Amino acid sequence: MHQPALIRHCGVKIAALIMLLALPGAHAKTPDGWPFVEYNEAVRIAKRTHKPLFVYFGFPTCPYCEIANKNTFSFDVLRKRYTEHYVLAYFDIRGNPADVMTLPAGEKLTRADAIKRLRSSPVPAWMFVSPEGKEILMRRGSRTPVEAFIQFDQYVTSNAYQSGSFENFLAQRGMQEAKPPE
């Protein structure tokens, strides 16, 4: 193949790949079947309903988020539990850095500043936030097991965070935080 023909051929393949990657569902965003809403909207809903927030930090092309979505967030028991107990917020860390984000306590920051303040990178990351806007617990990782998310939920919904750390909560119950298999 002549070089210009090779470049045209490669260009067609790259264009096809870009179109394939742009298809809905080709990349991780939020887990299938989970009623996540955009972060600012979720903050408004949490204030109105007095429910804690479960914030999922990610971005649409995050391969590690896709792993978490397939291996952890695909469990109905977890989806049902979290949908019942939390306002589910999605925070796109690759969104427009100049967008104004309203933190649960009411402070307004650019997305870029909010990412720094919330320590939301690397992703995937999760944060539980009280109805009053206080950070309860933050974790990250593509291989966090379902059992860990059940433990997080027990800690938050029991209001144990108001009197002690997650580690103390588990220790008082003779438990350790569930970790991914080696």
C-alpha positions, 0 to 999 in steps of 0.5 A, a space after each residue: 500500500 502506498 503511504 497516502 493509501 495507508 493513511 486513508 485506510 488507517 484514517 477510516 479504521 480510526 474514524 470507525 473506532 471513534 464512532 463505535 466508542 461513541 455508541 451509547 453503552 460503549 463506556 461506563 457512565 453510571 451502572 445500568 438500572 441505577 437512577 443516578 442523577 446529575 450531581 447538582 440535581 441530586 444535591 437539591 433532591 437530598 436537601 428537599 428529602 433529607 436523605 443522604 447522598 451516595 456520590 459516584 465519581 467517574 467519567 463516561 470513558 472510565 475503564 475502571 468504572 466499567 469494571 465496577 459497574 459490571 462486577 459490583 453495581 450489577 447486583 440487584 440487592 445493592 441497587 435496591 438497597 441504595 436506591 431506597 436509602 440514598 439520593 444517587 448522585 453522579 459527578 462527572 470529573 471530566 465535565 466542563 471544569 468551569 461548571 458551577 457545582 453546589 456542594 451539599 453544605 451550599 458552597 458553590 465552586 467550579 467543577 475543577 475546584 470541587 474535584 480538588 475539594 472532594 478528592 474525587 480523583 482517581 476514579 471510580 470513587 464514592 462518597 457518602 454525604 449526610 443530609 446536612 452536607 457532612 462527608 461521612 465516608 469516601 472510598 475508591 476502587 474498581 474491585 470493591 466487593 458488594 459486601 463492602 458496599 453493604 457494610 458502608 450502607 449499614 454504617 450510614 443508615 444506622 447513623 453510626 457515623 455520628 458517633 464514630 469512624 467506620 473502622 470503629 463501627 466494624 471493630 465493635 461488630 468483630 468485622 473488617 472491611 470487605 476487600 477484593 479477592 487477591 
